Amino acid sequence: MENNYKPMEARFEAYLKQNDNSELSGKAVDDNNAGIDLYEKFMDYYSYGFYIAK
């Protein structure tokens, strides 16, 4: 939360303002908030994996 979602949430208001509260920017914020809610609800079972192929 502290290294990913909290910094992202802190920028939502500025992002919306920068984009004149457009419908599309609002949808992006809503989608990200939904992902954050899922993580908070299921954080014990939720993880990310990143793979880099060379």
mmCIF file of the N, C-alpha and C atoms, coordinates in Angstrom:
data_MODEL
# 
_entry.id   MODEL 
# 
loop_
_atom_site.group_PDB 
_atom_site.id 
_atom_site.type_symbol 
_atom_site.label_atom_id 
_atom_site.label_alt_id 
_atom_site.label_comp_id 
_atom_site.label_asym_id 
_atom_site.label_entity_id 
_atom_site.label_seq_id 
_atom_site.pdbx_PDB_ins_code 
_atom_site.Cartn_x 
_atom_site.Cartn_y 
_atom_site.Cartn_z 
_atom_site.occupancy 
_atom_site.B_iso_or_equiv 
_atom_site.pdbx_formal_charge 
_atom_site.auth_seq_id 
_atom_site.auth_comp_id 
_atom_site.auth_asym_id 
_atom_site.auth_atom_id 
_atom_site.pdbx_PDB_model_num 
ATOM 1   N N  . MET A 1 1  ? 0.820   -1.192  0.000   1.00 0.00 ? 1  MET A N  1 
ATOM 2   C CA . MET A 1 1  ? 0.000   0.000   0.000   1.00 0.00 ? 1  MET A CA 1 
ATOM 3   C C  . MET A 1 1  ? 0.864   1.256   0.000   1.00 0.00 ? 1  MET A C  1 
ATOM 4   N N  . GLU A 1 2  ? 1.858   1.277   0.871   1.00 0.00 ? 2  GLU A N  1 
ATOM 5   C CA . GLU A 1 2  ? 2.649   2.497   1.060   1.00 0.00 ? 2  GLU A CA 1 
ATOM 6   C C  . GLU A 1 2  ? 3.515   2.844   -0.143  1.00 0.00 ? 2  GLU A C  1 
ATOM 7   N N  . ASN A 1 3  ? 3.971   1.840   -0.876  1.00 0.00 ? 3  ASN A N  1 
ATOM 8   C CA . ASN A 1 3  ? 4.879   2.101   -1.987  1.00 0.00 ? 3  ASN A CA 1 
ATOM 9   C C  . ASN A 1 3  ? 4.193   2.180   -3.343  1.00 0.00 ? 3  ASN A C  1 
ATOM 10  N N  . ASN A 1 4  ? 2.946   1.791   -3.411  1.00 0.00 ? 4  ASN A N  1 
ATOM 11  C CA . ASN A 1 4  ? 2.267   1.785   -4.706  1.00 0.00 ? 4  ASN A CA 1 
ATOM 12  C C  . ASN A 1 4  ? 0.930   2.525   -4.649  1.00 0.00 ? 4  ASN A C  1 
ATOM 13  N N  . TYR A 1 5  ? -0.016  1.983   -3.919  1.00 0.00 ? 5  TYR A N  1 
ATOM 14  C CA . TYR A 1 5  ? -1.370  2.526   -3.956  1.00 0.00 ? 5  TYR A CA 1 
ATOM 15  C C  . TYR A 1 5  ? -1.523  3.878   -3.277  1.00 0.00 ? 5  TYR A C  1 
ATOM 16  N N  . LYS A 1 6  ? -0.885  4.082   -2.141  1.00 0.00 ? 6  LYS A N  1 
ATOM 17  C CA . LYS A 1 6  ? -1.018  5.377   -1.440  1.00 0.00 ? 6  LYS A CA 1 
ATOM 18  C C  . LYS A 1 6  ? -0.469  6.527   -2.281  1.00 0.00 ? 6  LYS A C  1 
ATOM 19  N N  . PRO A 1 7  ? 0.737   6.399   -2.867  1.00 0.00 ? 7  PRO A N  1 
ATOM 20  C CA . PRO A 1 7  ? 1.210   7.485   -3.731  1.00 0.00 ? 7  PRO A CA 1 
ATOM 21  C C  . PRO A 1 7  ? 0.309   7.712   -4.955  1.00 0.00 ? 7  PRO A C  1 
ATOM 22  N N  . MET A 1 8  ? -0.241  6.623   -5.493  1.00 0.00 ? 8  MET A N  1 
ATOM 23  C CA . MET A 1 8  ? -1.147  6.750   -6.629  1.00 0.00 ? 8  MET A CA 1 
ATOM 24  C C  . MET A 1 8  ? -2.409  7.515   -6.222  1.00 0.00 ? 8  MET A C  1 
ATOM 25  N N  . GLU A 1 9  ? -2.994  7.130   -5.100  1.00 0.00 ? 9  GLU A N  1 
ATOM 26  C CA . GLU A 1 9  ? -4.199  7.806   -4.609  1.00 0.00 ? 9  GLU A CA 1 
ATOM 27  C C  . GLU A 1 9  ? -3.948  9.288   -4.366  1.00 0.00 ? 9  GLU A C  1 
ATOM 28  N N  . ALA A 1 10 ? -2.769  9.619   -3.891  1.00 0.00 ? 10 ALA A N  1 
ATOM 29  C CA . ALA A 1 10 ? -2.439  11.016  -3.595  1.00 0.00 ? 10 ALA A CA 1 
ATOM 30  C C  . ALA A 1 10 ? -2.425  11.871  -4.857  1.00 0.00 ? 10 ALA A C  1 
ATOM 31  N N  . ARG A 1 11 ? -2.252  11.259  -6.011  1.00 0.00 ? 11 ARG A N  1 
ATOM 32  C CA . ARG A 1 11 ? -2.198  12.012  -7.275  1.00 0.00 ? 11 ARG A CA 1 
ATOM 33  C C  . ARG A 1 11 ? -3.526  12.066  -8.012  1.00 0.00 ? 11 ARG A C  1 
ATOM 34  N N  . PHE A 1 12 ? -4.544  11.356  -7.545  1.00 0.00 ? 12 PHE A N  1 
ATOM 35  C CA . PHE A 1 12 ? -5.820  11.316  -8.258  1.00 0.00 ? 12 PHE A CA 1 
ATOM 36  C C  . PHE A 1 12 ? -6.438  12.698  -8.438  1.00 0.00 ? 12 PHE A C  1 
ATOM 37  N N  . GLU A 1 13 ? -6.478  13.483  -7.385  1.00 0.00 ? 13 GLU A N  1 
ATOM 38  C CA . GLU A 1 13 ? -7.118  14.796  -7.457  1.00 0.00 ? 13 GLU A CA 1 
ATOM 39  C C  . GLU A 1 13 ? -6.425  15.694  -8.482  1.00 0.00 ? 13 GLU A C  1 
ATOM 40  N N  . ALA A 1 14 ? -5.098  15.726  -8.455  1.00 0.00 ? 14 ALA A N  1 
ATOM 41  C CA . ALA A 1 14 ? -4.343  16.540  -9.413  1.00 0.00 ? 14 ALA A CA 1 
ATOM 42  C C  . ALA A 1 14 ? -4.541  16.016  -10.836 1.00 0.00 ? 14 ALA A C  1 
ATOM 43  N N  . TYR A 1 15 ? -4.593  14.705  -10.983 1.00 0.00 ? 15 TYR A N  1 
ATOM 44  C CA . TYR A 1 15 ? -4.819  14.097  -12.297 1.00 0.00 ? 15 TYR A CA 1 
ATOM 45  C C  . TYR A 1 15 ? -6.170  14.512  -12.859 1.00 0.00 ? 15 TYR A C  1 
ATOM 46  N N  . LEU A 1 16 ? -7.192  14.448  -12.033 1.00 0.00 ? 16 LEU A N  1 
ATOM 47  C CA . LEU A 1 16 ? -8.520  14.849  -12.477 1.00 0.00 ? 16 LEU A CA 1 
ATOM 48  C C  . LEU A 1 16 ? -8.554  16.327  -12.853 1.00 0.00 ? 16 LEU A C  1 
ATOM 49  N N  . LYS A 1 17 ? -7.937  17.156  -12.043 1.00 0.00 ? 17 LYS A N  1 
ATOM 50  C CA . LYS A 1 17 ? -7.901  18.592  -12.313 1.00 0.00 ? 17 LYS A CA 1 
ATOM 51  C C  . LYS A 1 17 ? -7.145  18.870  -13.614 1.00 0.00 ? 17 LYS A C  1 
ATOM 52  N N  . GLN A 1 18 ? -6.017  18.214  -13.796 1.00 0.00 ? 18 GLN A N  1 
ATOM 53  C CA . GLN A 1 18 ? -5.203  18.386  -14.999 1.00 0.00 ? 18 GLN A CA 1 
ATOM 54  C C  . GLN A 1 18 ? -5.986  18.015  -16.254 1.00 0.00 ? 18 GLN A C  1 
ATOM 55  N N  . ASN A 1 19 ? -6.896  17.071  -16.113 1.00 0.00 ? 19 ASN A N  1 
ATOM 56  C CA . ASN A 1 19 ? -7.685  16.593  -17.248 1.00 0.00 ? 19 ASN A CA 1 
ATOM 57  C C  . ASN A 1 19 ? -9.106  17.141  -17.245 1.00 0.00 ? 19 ASN A C  1 
ATOM 58  N N  . ASP A 1 20 ? -9.292  18.265  -16.571 1.00 0.00 ? 20 ASP A N  1 
ATOM 59  C CA . ASP A 1 20 ? -10.591 18.957  -16.525 1.00 0.00 ? 20 ASP A CA 1 
ATOM 60  C C  . ASP A 1 20 ? -11.736 18.043  -16.101 1.00 0.00 ? 20 ASP A C  1 
ATOM 61  N N  . ASN A 1 21 ? -11.446 17.121  -15.195 1.00 0.00 ? 21 ASN A N  1 
ATOM 62  C CA . ASN A 1 21 ? -12.453 16.182  -14.699 1.00 0.00 ? 21 ASN A CA 1 
ATOM 63  C C  . ASN A 1 21 ? -13.224 15.500  -15.826 1.00 0.00 ? 21 ASN A C  1 
ATOM 64  N N  . SER A 1 22 ? -12.489 15.157  -16.874 1.00 0.00 ? 22 SER A N  1 
ATOM 65  C CA . SER A 1 22 ? -13.140 14.509  -18.013 1.00 0.00 ? 22 SER A CA 1 
ATOM 66  C C  . SER A 1 22 ? -13.728 13.157  -17.600 1.00 0.00 ? 22 SER A C  1 
ATOM 67  N N  . GLU A 1 23 ? -14.662 12.719  -18.387 1.00 0.00 ? 23 GLU A N  1 
ATOM 68  C CA . GLU A 1 23 ? -15.303 11.430  -18.110 1.00 0.00 ? 23 GLU A CA 1 
ATOM 69  C C  . GLU A 1 23 ? -14.273 10.300  -18.147 1.00 0.00 ? 23 GLU A C  1 
ATOM 70  N N  . LEU A 1 24 ? -13.370 10.361  -19.111 1.00 0.00 ? 24 LEU A N  1 
ATOM 71  C CA . LEU A 1 24 ? -12.358 9.315   -19.247 1.00 0.00 ? 24 LEU A CA 1 
ATOM 72  C C  . LEU A 1 24 ? -11.387 9.297   -18.069 1.00 0.00 ? 24 LEU A C  1 
ATOM 73  N N  . SER A 1 25 ? -10.964 10.468  -17.612 1.00 0.00 ? 25 SER A N  1 
ATOM 74  C CA . SER A 1 25 ? -10.058 10.495  -16.457 1.00 0.00 ? 25 SER A CA 1 
ATOM 75  C C  . SER A 1 25 ? -10.780 10.027  -15.199 1.00 0.00 ? 25 SER A C  1 
ATOM 76  N N  . GLY A 1 26 ? -12.056 10.357  -15.063 1.00 0.00 ? 26 GLY A N  1 
ATOM 77  C CA . GLY A 1 26 ? -12.839 9.873   -13.931 1.00 0.00 ? 26 GLY A CA 1 
ATOM 78  C C  . GLY A 1 26 ? -12.958 8.361   -13.947 1.00 0.00 ? 26 GLY A C  1 
ATOM 79  N N  . LYS A 1 27 ? -13.130 7.802   -15.138 1.00 0.00 ? 27 LYS A N  1 
ATOM 80  C CA . LYS A 1 27 ? -13.215 6.346   -15.276 1.00 0.00 ? 27 LYS A CA 1 
ATOM 81  C C  . LYS A 1 27 ? -11.890 5.700   -14.880 1.00 0.00 ? 27 LYS A C  1 
ATOM 82  N N  . ALA A 1 28 ? -10.770 6.321   -15.276 1.00 0.00 ? 28 ALA A N  1 
ATOM 83  C CA . ALA A 1 28 ? -9.454  5.777   -14.917 1.00 0.00 ? 28 ALA A CA 1 
ATOM 84  C C  . ALA A 1 28 ? -9.273  5.772   -13.406 1.00 0.00 ? 28 ALA A C  1 
ATOM 85  N N  . VAL A 1 29 ? -9.677  6.848   -12.745 1.00 0.00 ? 29 VAL A N  1 
ATOM 86  C CA . VAL A 1 29 ? -9.569  6.923   -11.284 1.00 0.00 ? 29 VAL A CA 1 
ATOM 87  C C  . VAL A 1 29 ? -10.495 5.886   -10.642 1.00 0.00 ? 29 VAL A C  1 
ATOM 88  N N  . ASP A 1 30 ? -11.719 5.777   -11.146 1.00 0.00 ? 30 ASP A N  1 
ATOM 89  C CA . ASP A 1 30 ? -12.654 4.787   -10.603 1.00 0.00 ? 30 ASP A CA 1 
ATOM 90  C C  . ASP A 1 30 ? -12.107 3.368   -10.744 1.00 0.00 ? 30 ASP A C  1 
ATOM 91  N N  . ASP A 1 31 ? -11.537 3.062   -11.903 1.00 0.00 ? 31 ASP A N  1 
ATOM 92  C CA . ASP A 1 31 ? -10.970 1.722   -12.131 1.00 0.00 ? 31 ASP A CA 1 
ATOM 93  C C  . ASP A 1 31 ? -9.811  1.447   -11.178 1.00 0.00 ? 31 ASP A C  1 
ATOM 94  N N  . ASN A 1 32 ? -8.955  2.436   -10.985 1.00 0.00 ? 32 ASN A N  1 
ATOM 95  C CA . ASN A 1 32 ? -7.839  2.260   -10.054 1.00 0.00 ? 32 ASN A CA 1 
ATOM 96  C C  . ASN A 1 32 ? -8.328  2.124   -8.627  1.00 0.00 ? 32 ASN A C  1 
ATOM 97  N N  . ASN A 1 33 ? -9.342  2.879   -8.247  1.00 0.00 ? 33 ASN A N  1 
ATOM 98  C CA . ASN A 1 33 ? -9.914  2.742   -6.907  1.00 0.00 ? 33 ASN A CA 1 
ATOM 99  C C  . ASN A 1 33 ? -10.510 1.358   -6.701  1.00 0.00 ? 33 ASN A C  1 
ATOM 100 N N  . ALA A 1 34 ? -11.122 0.805   -7.742  1.00 0.00 ? 34 ALA A N  1 
ATOM 101 C CA . ALA A 1 34 ? -11.677 -0.545  -7.651  1.00 0.00 ? 34 ALA A CA 1 
ATOM 102 C C  . ALA A 1 34 ? -10.562 -1.562  -7.416  1.00 0.00 ? 34 ALA A C  1 
ATOM 103 N N  . GLY A 1 35 ? -9.431  -1.391  -8.102  1.00 0.00 ? 35 GLY A N  1 
ATOM 104 C CA . GLY A 1 35 ? -8.285  -2.275  -7.895  1.00 0.00 ? 35 GLY A CA 1 
ATOM 105 C C  . GLY A 1 35 ? -7.729  -2.158  -6.493  1.00 0.00 ? 35 GLY A C  1 
ATOM 106 N N  . ILE A 1 36 ? -7.677  -0.938  -5.976  1.00 0.00 ? 36 ILE A N  1 
ATOM 107 C CA . ILE A 1 36 ? -7.198  -0.717  -4.614  1.00 0.00 ? 36 ILE A CA 1 
ATOM 108 C C  . ILE A 1 36 ? -8.135  -1.378  -3.612  1.00 0.00 ? 36 ILE A C  1 
ATOM 109 N N  . ASP A 1 37 ? -9.436  -1.235  -3.835  1.00 0.00 ? 37 ASP A N  1 
ATOM 110 C CA . ASP A 1 37 ? -10.418 -1.869  -2.942  1.00 0.00 ? 37 ASP A CA 1 
ATOM 111 C C  . ASP A 1 37 ? -10.256 -3.385  -2.931  1.00 0.00 ? 37 ASP A C  1 
ATOM 112 N N  . LEU A 1 38 ? -10.053 -3.972  -4.108  1.00 0.00 ? 38 LEU A N  1 
ATOM 113 C CA . LEU A 1 38 ? -9.847  -5.425  -4.181  1.00 0.00 ? 38 LEU A CA 1 
ATOM 114 C C  . LEU A 1 38 ? -8.597  -5.831  -3.415  1.00 0.00 ? 38 LEU A C  1 
ATOM 115 N N  . TYR A 1 39 ? -7.534  -5.057  -3.592  1.00 0.00 ? 39 TYR A N  1 
ATOM 116 C CA . TYR A 1 39 ? -6.295  -5.376  -2.884  1.00 0.00 ? 39 TYR A CA 1 
ATOM 117 C C  . TYR A 1 39 ? -6.507  -5.309  -1.375  1.00 0.00 ? 39 TYR A C  1 
ATOM 118 N N  . GLU A 1 40 ? -7.171  -4.244  -0.906  1.00 0.00 ? 40 GLU A N  1 
ATOM 119 C CA . GLU A 1 40 ? -7.390  -4.108  0.537   1.00 0.00 ? 40 GLU A CA 1 
ATOM 120 C C  . GLU A 1 40 ? -8.255  -5.235  1.081   1.00 0.00 ? 40 GLU A C  1 
ATOM 121 N N  . LYS A 1 41 ? -9.225  -5.669  0.308   1.00 0.00 ? 41 LYS A N  1 
ATOM 122 C CA . LYS A 1 41 ? -10.133 -6.730  0.757   1.00 0.00 ? 41 LYS A CA 1 
ATOM 123 C C  . LYS A 1 41 ? -9.452  -8.101  0.749   1.00 0.00 ? 41 LYS A C  1 
ATOM 124 N N  . PHE A 1 42 ? -8.607  -8.339  -0.238  1.00 0.00 ? 42 PHE A N  1 
ATOM 125 C CA . PHE A 1 42 ? -8.018  -9.675  -0.425  1.00 0.00 ? 42 PHE A CA 1 
ATOM 126 C C  . PHE A 1 42 ? -6.497  -9.670  -0.340  1.00 0.00 ? 42 PHE A C  1 
ATOM 127 N N  . MET A 1 43 ? -5.905  -8.713  0.367   1.00 0.00 ? 43 MET A N  1 
ATOM 128 C CA . MET A 1 43 ? -4.450  -8.588  0.363   1.00 0.00 ? 43 MET A CA 1 
ATOM 129 C C  . MET A 1 43 ? -3.723  -9.849  0.848   1.00 0.00 ? 43 MET A C  1 
ATOM 130 N N  . ASP A 1 44 ? -4.366  -10.657 1.651   1.00 0.00 ? 44 ASP A N  1 
ATOM 131 C CA . ASP A 1 44 ? -3.721  -11.886 2.105   1.00 0.00 ? 44 ASP A CA 1 
ATOM 132 C C  . ASP A 1 44 ? -3.597  -12.918 0.981   1.00 0.00 ? 44 ASP A C  1 
ATOM 133 N N  . TYR A 1 45 ? -4.371  -12.736 -0.084  1.00 0.00 ? 45 TYR A N  1 
ATOM 134 C CA . TYR A 1 45 ? -4.393  -13.704 -1.186  1.00 0.00 ? 45 TYR A CA 1 
ATOM 135 C C  . TYR A 1 45 ? -3.990  -13.072 -2.508  1.00 0.00 ? 45 TYR A C  1 
ATOM 136 N N  . TYR A 1 46 ? -3.495  -11.868 -2.498  1.00 0.00 ? 46 TYR A N  1 
ATOM 137 C CA . TYR A 1 46 ? -3.300  -11.052 -3.687  1.00 0.00 ? 46 TYR A CA 1 
ATOM 138 C C  . TYR A 1 46 ? -1.827  -10.726 -3.825  1.00 0.00 ? 46 TYR A C  1 
ATOM 139 N N  . SER A 1 47 ? -1.288  -10.925 -4.998  1.00 0.00 ? 47 SER A N  1 
ATOM 140 C CA . SER A 1 47 ? 0.106   -10.545 -5.219  1.00 0.00 ? 47 SER A CA 1 
ATOM 141 C C  . SER A 1 47 ? 0.308   -10.253 -6.705  1.00 0.00 ? 47 SER A C  1 
ATOM 142 N N  . TYR A 1 48 ? 1.441   -9.704  -6.993  1.00 0.00 ? 48 TYR A N  1 
ATOM 143 C CA . TYR A 1 48 ? 1.808   -9.408  -8.370  1.00 0.00 ? 48 TYR A CA 1 
ATOM 144 C C  . TYR A 1 48 ? 3.067   -10.171 -8.706  1.00 0.00 ? 48 TYR A C  1 
ATOM 145 N N  . GLY A 1 49 ? 3.187   -10.551 -9.943  1.00 0.00 ? 49 GLY A N  1 
ATOM 146 C CA . GLY A 1 49 ? 4.407   -11.162 -10.433 1.00 0.00 ? 49 GLY A CA 1 
ATOM 147 C C  . GLY A 1 49 ? 4.867   -10.416 -11.670 1.00 0.00 ? 49 GLY A C  1 
ATOM 148 N N  . PHE A 1 50 ? 6.128   -10.143 -11.744 1.00 0.00 ? 50 PHE A N  1 
ATOM 149 C CA . PHE A 1 50 ? 6.688   -9.459  -12.897 1.00 0.00 ? 50 PHE A CA 1 
ATOM 150 C C  . PHE A 1 50 ? 7.778   -10.339 -13.499 1.00 0.00 ? 50 PHE A C  1 
ATOM 151 N N  . TYR A 1 51 ? 7.695   -10.534 -14.770 1.00 0.00 ? 51 TYR A N  1 
ATOM 152 C CA . TYR A 1 51 ? 8.669   -11.370 -15.455 1.00 0.00 ? 51 TYR A CA 1 
ATOM 153 C C  . TYR A 1 51 ? 9.331   -10.551 -16.552 1.00 0.00 ? 51 TYR A C  1 
ATOM 154 N N  . ILE A 1 52 ? 10.630  -10.643 -16.610 1.00 0.00 ? 52 ILE A N  1 
ATOM 155 C CA . ILE A 1 52 ? 11.385  -9.936  -17.631 1.00 0.00 ? 52 ILE A CA 1 
ATOM 156 C C  . ILE A 1 52 ? 12.097  -10.992 -18.469 1.00 0.00 ? 52 ILE A C  1 
ATOM 157 N N  . ALA A 1 53 ? 11.789  -11.011 -19.740 1.00 0.00 ? 53 ALA A N  1 
ATOM 158 C CA . ALA A 1 53 ? 12.412  -11.975 -20.636 1.00 0.00 ? 53 ALA A CA 1 
ATOM 159 C C  . ALA A 1 53 ? 13.464  -11.268 -21.478 1.00 0.00 ? 53 ALA A C  1 
ATOM 160 N N  . LYS A 1 54 ? 14.518  -11.971 -21.705 1.00 0.00 ? 54 LYS A N  1 
ATOM 161 C CA . LYS A 1 54 ? 15.600  -11.390 -22.496 1.00 0.00 ? 54 LYS A CA 1 
ATOM 162 C C  . LYS A 1 54 ? 15.864  -12.273 -23.673 1.00 0.00 ? 54 LYS A C  1 
# 
